[in-house]
Amino acid sequence: MTYEEAPACDRHETKVLMQLRTMHSDSSRPEVVVGLFECPECGHERRLPIRTSDAA
């Protein structure tokens, strides 16, 4: 995931990109990787699926 693909925090009027803190598998769907994102300004957290590719 690149910096441009990070989600924006919806608690700000201006665009503040969230930072990826951790990644883990979803316990109900182990094939899905979930990222925990945190806003560097207000600390708001959001969990979102992360697109992965098999090409390395």
PyMOL commands that set and color helices and strands:
alter all, ss='L'
color gray80, all
select helices_A, chain A and resi 3-5
alter helices_A, ss='H'
color red, helices_A
select strands_A, chain A and resi 19-25+33-38+45-49
alter strands_A, ss='S'
color yellow, strands_A
deselect
rebuild
show_as cartoon
